Amino acid sequence: MRGRVNFLEELLDLVFVPRCLECGGKLDEERRACLCGRCWSRIRLIEPPSCVSCGKQLASDLDPLCGDCRTETRFFTDNRSAAVYDGVMRNAIHLFKYKDKRKLGRHFGEMSVQALSSSGGLAGIDCVLPVPIYRKKRRDFNQSEVLARFIGEGFGLPVHSDVLVRSKDTRPQHELSRGERRQNVSGAFSVKNRQKLDSASILLVDDIFTTGATANECAAAILSGSNAKLVRVFTLARGE
């Protein structure tokens, strides 16, 4: 069956020349779903030094904390991200979430596992939780759960998508200021099936980290609503 799918894809490529949705050029052998290898290589991966708390890329290692983390209260232990949220990465995530380019999920999943492996792995983590989508706004898939499933498989960890619940509707965070983002997600999350988190160290997974308001509110809900030990965060991309 898989061979038949590949044959059909190759046949379609011959009839309709596939184009990269970023640069418009012909997709090459290094394609990543709808992106050519050249555009994919332009994604800026986050490398040391980065903030030890929120994972923001830093210009130097003179201070382990970014300016925000010197003043913010964080309920999560730390955040690690694979790439900077700009340019190709920003556009690719938009294609993945809103334009039904689901094949990008596999490449994003592989990128996530590689980023976590490069930053020390997940020793001590007991389970993985995706940031949920509000039930009345659910698309056919939750992009954070797709990433969480790849991470769970890559590190042999259970993924619980029935524990953290988005219990109220919220506006898209990118439309709001820093203060408005905190207010927007305040009280938006709750925990059920709390027994799955007893004494657990948790990896919370989301697609984008900007101010950290969503991750912080999720972590606060998890720690107050269960006997979980700690919450670490992984996000596919991190705003500058």
C-alpha positions in Angstrom: 0.0 0.0 0.0 2.8 2.4 0.9 4.5 1.6 -2.4 1.3 2.5 -4.2 1.1 5.9 -2.4 4.7 6.7 -3.3 4.1 5.8 -7.0 1.0 8.1 -7.1 3.0 10.9 -5.5 5.8 10.5 -8.0 3.3 10.4 -10.9 1.7 13.6 -9.7 5.1 15.2 -9.4 5.7 14.5 -13.1 2.4 16.0 -14.2 2.3 18.9 -11.7 5.7 20.2 -10.9 5.8 20.6 -7.1 6.8 24.1 -5.9 8.2 25.1 -2.6 5.6 27.2 -0.7 8.3 29.4 0.7 10.4 30.4 -2.3 8.3 29.1 -5.2 11.1 27.1 -6.6 10.9 23.5 -7.7 11.0 21.1 -4.8 14.3 19.2 -4.7 15.3 15.8 -3.4 15.9 17.4 0.1 12.2 18.5 0.3 10.5 18.6 3.7 6.9 18.2 2.8 6.0 21.4 1.0 9.4 23.1 1.5 12.6 22.7 -0.5 15.8 21.7 1.3 17.3 25.2 0.7 14.5 27.0 2.5 14.5 24.4 5.3 18.2 25.0 5.8 17.4 28.7 6.4 15.5 27.9 9.6 17.6 29.3 12.5 18.1 26.6 15.2 18.6 27.8 18.8 22.1 27.0 20.0 24.1 27.9 23.1 24.0 30.3 24.7 20.4 30.5 25.6 18.4 31.5 28.7 18.5 28.7 31.2 14.9 29.5 32.1 12.9 30.3 29.0 15.3 29.1 26.3 15.6 32.4 24.5 18.7 32.7 22.2 21.2 35.0 23.9 23.9 37.1 22.3 26.5 36.1 25.0 26.9 33.8 27.9 27.7 36.6 30.4 24.3 36.2 32.0 22.5 32.8 32.1 19.1 34.6 32.2 17.4 36.9 29.7 15.9 40.2 30.8 12.4 38.9 31.1 13.3 35.9 33.3 15.1 38.1 35.8 11.7 39.6 36.6 9.0 37.0 35.6 7.6 34.4 38.0 7.8 31.0 36.2 5.9 28.0 37.4 7.7 25.7 34.9 11.3 24.6 35.5 12.6 25.6 32.1 11.7 25.8 28.4 13.7 24.5 25.5 12.9 25.3 21.9 14.2 23.9 18.6 14.3 27.1 16.4 13.8 30.8 16.3 10.2 31.8 15.4 10.8 33.9 12.4 11.1 33.8 8.6 10.8 30.3 7.2 9.9 28.7 10.5 7.1 31.2 11.2 5.6 30.5 7.7 6.1 26.8 8.0 4.2 26.6 11.3 1.4 28.6 9.8 1.2 26.2 6.9 1.2 23.3 9.3 -1.5 24.7 11.6 -3.9 26.5 9.3 -3.2 25.4 5.7 -3.5 21.6 6.2 0.1 20.8 5.4 0.2 18.0 7.9 3.2 16.2 6.4 5.3 18.9 8.0 4.4 17.3 11.3 6.8 14.5 10.8 9.7 16.8 10.0 8.8 19.1 12.9 8.6 16.0 15.2 12.0 14.8 14.1 13.4 18.3 14.7 11.9 18.3 18.2 13.4 14.9 19.1 16.8 16.0 17.8 16.7 19.3 19.6 15.9 17.6 22.9 18.5 15.0 22.4 21.1 17.7 21.7 20.2 19.6 24.9 20.6 16.6 27.2 17.6 14.4 26.5 14.7 13.8 28.9 16.2 11.9 31.8 13.9 12.0 34.8 10.8 12.9 32.8 7.9 10.5 33.4 5.3 11.6 30.8 4.5 14.1 28.0 1.5 16.5 28.0 0.4 18.5 24.9 -1.1 22.0 25.4 -4.8 21.4 24.5 -7.0 23.2 22.0 -10.4 24.5 23.2 -12.9 21.7 22.4 -15.3 24.0 20.5 -12.5 25.2 18.3 -10.9 21.8 17.6 -9.5 21.4 14.2 -9.0 17.9 12.8 -5.8 17.7 14.8 -3.9 19.5 17.6 -0.4 20.5 16.4 1.0 20.3 19.9 -0.3 16.7 20.3 1.4 15.8 17.0 4.7 17.0 18.4 4.1 15.4 21.7 3.5 12.0 20.0 6.8 12.2 18.2 8.6 13.1 21.4 6.9 10.3 23.3 7.8 7.8 20.7 11.4 9.1 20.4 12.1 8.9 24.1 9.8 6.0 25.1 7.5 8.1 27.2 3.7 7.9 27.6 1.7 10.8 26.2 -1.4 11.9 28.1 -3.7 14.0 26.0 -6.7 13.5 28.4 -5.2 15.2 31.4 -4.7 18.9 30.7 -7.9 20.6 29.5 -8.5 24.1 28.0 -11.6 24.9 30.0 -12.5 28.3 28.5 -12.2 30.0 25.1 -9.3 32.4 24.5 -8.3 34.8 21.8 -5.2 34.0 19.7 -2.2 35.1 21.7 -0.4 36.7 18.8 -3.1 39.4 18.6 -2.4 40.6 22.1 0.2 42.6 24.1 2.3 40.9 26.9 -0.1 42.0 29.7 -3.2 41.0 27.6 -1.7 37.5 27.0 -1.5 36.8 30.7 -5.0 37.9 31.2 -6.3 36.0 28.2 -5.1 32.6 29.4 -5.7 33.2 33.1 -7.8 30.3 34.5 -8.0 28.8 31.0 -6.6 25.4 31.9 -7.6 22.7 34.3 -6.6 19.1 35.1 -8.6 15.9 35.1 -7.4 12.3 35.5 -5.0 13.7 38.0 -3.9 10.3 39.2 -1.8 10.0 36.0 0.4 12.8 37.3 1.1 11.6 40.8 4.7 12.4 41.7 5.4 12.8 38.0 8.0 15.0 36.3 6.2 16.3 33.2 7.3 17.6 29.8 4.7 20.1 28.5 4.7 20.5 24.7 3.5 23.4 22.6 4.3 24.8 19.1 5.4 28.4 19.9 6.8 30.2 23.0 6.7 34.0 22.9 6.1 35.6 26.3 5.6 32.2 28.0 2.1 33.1 29.2 0.4 29.9 27.9 3.2 27.6 29.2 3.2 29.4 32.6 -0.6 29.1 33.0 -0.5 25.4 32.0 2.3 24.7 34.5 0.4 26.5 37.3 -2.8 24.5 36.5 -0.8 21.2 36.5 1.0 21.9 39.8 -2.1 23.2 41.6 -4.4 20.5 40.2 -2.3 17.4 40.8 0.5 16.0 42.8 3.0 16.4 39.9 6.6 17.1 40.9 7.6 19.6 38.3 6.9 20.8 34.8 9.5 21.3 32.0 8.4 22.8 28.7 9.4 22.1 25.1 8.3 24.3 22.2 9.0 23.9 18.6 9.9 27.6 18.1 10.8 30.5 20.4 10.2 34.2 19.7 13.2 36.5 19.8 
